[in-house]
């Protein structure tokens, strides 16, 4: 596969570099292709390493005849999902939403955005 084709395929996968308090460094992953696979103190260097690893994984999987997982870039999202929680948590969230003068949905969206 040409390098340019490989880069186009790799670009479709979400790459996440985030600080890990547990590890004391930045950690990179590209779900659903690969989990945590590189780390370091320099965020940009971890991202560059992650990009190379994603390209290598794509090359390996295709060479082995394995199907590539669908990248998030190709998925459509409706904006709806069902979340099951314990009844006690449901009650607490509903009470907090009511106290804030918001619907439960609005309260939960704002709370999730902060996470």
C-alpha angles and dihedrals in degrees: 000000000000117000091239092054090048092051091050091052092045092050090064092065119087111239119204125196114177138161116259115205088191093056097031093228145068116286126201130209139159110204131227091018099051138353126223103334110154139028143180147140095263113073095201093050091049089051092050091049090048091053091053092047092051090052091048092050092051090050092049095046093048093045089052091048093244120148115249115236114250110265119229088244089070097048126094118220123204095199090241130101135158117240119193117206135165114277092244091057091046089054093048092049092048090050092049091048091050091049089051091049092242138118116259089247094052092046092050093047091053091046092049091049089057092052 
